[in-house]
Amino acid sequence: MSRIVRTGADFLYPAILIFGLYIVAHGHLTPGGGFQGGAVIATGGALVIVAYSYTEVSEWLSGKVLMGQEVIGLVGFIGVALLAFAFGQVFFFNYLNASGSLFGIPVPYGINAGELNTGGFVPLMNFSVGCEVWGGLTLVILYMLSGIRREES
Amino acid sequence: MTFVDFIVTNAPALLVAIPLFAAFTIPAVGKISAAARNLWVMGTMLLTAAVAFILAFRVFSTGTVIYVFGAAAANLAVPLDSGGIPIRIIFTVDAMSAFMDVICAIVGTSVLLYSLSSESRNTNLEGYYALYLLMITGVFGMVSTGDFFNFFVFLEILSLASAGIIAYRIDGGLAVEAALKYFILSTLGAILVLFAIGIYYGQYDALNIAMIAQRMQFSMLDKIALVFLVAALAMKCGAVPMHFWTPDAYSMAPSSATAFLVVASQASLYGLFRVVFTMYNMTMNCATVGWIIIILGVLSMVIGVTMAIPQKDIKRLMAYHAVSQTGYMLLGVGVGLAVLGNTTLTSAYGFMAMEGGIFHIFNHAMYKGLLFLTAGAIFYRIGTRDLNKMGGLGHTMKYTMIFFIIGALAIAGIPPFNGFASKLMIYESVYLFNPIFAIIAMVVSILTLASFVKVFHSVFMGPQLPEYADVKEAPLPMLIGMGILAAIVILFGLFPQPVVDMLVAPAANALANQGGYIASVLGGA
């Protein structure tokens, strides 16, 4: 693509990344969550792949790293749920909720601006899912576009 | 709390948690070495099977077990501040669910043992085993869950993993085409299921099966939902007007996975029975719905077997027989449903027909799994599925031949194999309901036998062919995998009565007893 498109993509990519991470982090307060945020980030990857060429991008985005990200996300999700057993609770018990520690503030009643530090392990699960979808969806896009050849000009 | 207590208490959750965790970690474990990966997968499967058996034992000895995810206590179905609605995801494992869990555990273990050897020549096995464990998760989840939306989620997990595993051996694009067909139909079915869930949620403010069953009004909308669910789940289990995906999917999937796809289809069959018996039960016109299921069953039996006879691909042939055998289960349970509510007829033959149909689910999983595994062993050694190119394999693959004979006689309903035990129950009870159906069922069995005699003759009999002169017997793990299933086929054929009394009758009881299911979750009743 032309220099204009590439420069535009350079500017947009961090913005998309931050917006995606914002959606992931606010998953327990606003519409959206891990999957949606991860998908937004993956569109950033798609933008870069379209703006540059597959060969260039595959040097920056390694399939192995994305795969690792996927595994970390998935294991993180089930691990957070399994950790409930360590506290002697049932599977998926929200042991962080209202515990006073990380994400442990009780949800305030009534109309409020939205307290980020609530939700117990729900934000942790959102982070896991976000990490997984980021890796997985980017990998899918990377594989799908790997067949594209650069047009001879 | 000791370790054993922990396992017993959390068994329903561990049933899905263990295979999920293992499936997610396989890519990392596979980095270490192939042996570590195989050990990891096999250990997971054995542990999951052990949990399933412990859970089944508990259910059959003390009654329905419920497990509430994320609650303060595992049996706290209805929180005090929820207004009497079970808001959390609940696993309700009654005798019918435990029965399906046992099937999945047995077939899952023997198929995995078999695939350790049968897939060893292929690459990217991390993906294969991850998908396989996801299928295990899907089946365990579908048959154990007591929450209808959760049922949909596990249905999707199972469909996606199955589609992936069907496409696993790309095979010049043929396998991918079969997988795409399966995937599109599964998605269509899943959307219908989701629509039905939406209808229930809109009307009854509940997703829990027990809660929906308790509040069921059988309004016009519920009739629409029933049509959607019966159509979607009958398609997923391969009943006849919607059976066209089975030959493609079953024949193109790796043979080991095909044997487990049979169990996957039966999980949908379980869903169908759960919907008509537990959610609707007497609120609907049982005779009409029962007759629809009977007609689906008879059509499946007849069309399945007649389509099987001209096939030249051994796995396609077996796939059509799987359609045909599904018909027996639908026929048996359909007869039970048609006379539900009429106490005299139910005790005369209705209950026995249900037992026969449910027992046939178990038997079918065993012998059809065995047959697909023998077909896989043949393919593993000679590299073709075309019956016209085979011949004289009995000289070299003796054990495979014996296992094939056991499976073939069992599917044809010849004593003393397990297919006979369940088919006899179906014949006897269906004869009292309507003699024509019993006669059709017997004729279909004869045609099945004829078809398998043909296969047996063209694969194993005749002089040893020069191109297969150096063919060896299947490797030991594959033989052990087949041997487990063959042993069960013979054992259950020789002693059907204890199995019927201990496993099948409680399962049929649990299915027919809607009040008991509701009471186990909501209490009282």
Chai-1 contact restraints between the chains, C-beta under 6 A:
chainA,res_idxA,chainB,res_idxB,connection_type,confidence,min_distance_angstrom,max_distance_angstrom,comment,restraint_id
A,V71,B,P27,contact,1.0,0.0,6.0,A-B,restraint_1
A,V71,B,A28,contact,1.0,0.0,6.0,A-B,restraint_2
A,L74,B,F24,contact,1.0,0.0,6.0,A-B,restraint_3
A,V75,B,F24,contact,1.0,0.0,6.0,A-B,restraint_4
A,V75,B,T25,contact,1.0,0.0,6.0,A-B,restraint_5
A,I78,B,L20,contact,1.0,0.0,6.0,A-B,restraint_6
A,I78,B,F21,contact,1.0,0.0,6.0,A-B,restraint_7
A,I78,B,F24,contact,1.0,0.0,6.0,A-B,restraint_8
A,V90,B,A71,contact,1.0,0.0,6.0,A-B,restraint_9
A,V90,B,A74,contact,1.0,0.0,6.0,A-B,restraint_10
A,F91,B,A13,contact,1.0,0.0,6.0,A-B,restraint_11
A,F91,B,F69,contact,1.0,0.0,6.0,A-B,restraint_12
A,F92,B,F69,contact,1.0,0.0,6.0,A-B,restraint_13
A,F92,B,G70,contact,1.0,0.0,6.0,A-B,restraint_14
A,F93,B,G70,contact,1.0,0.0,6.0,A-B,restraint_15
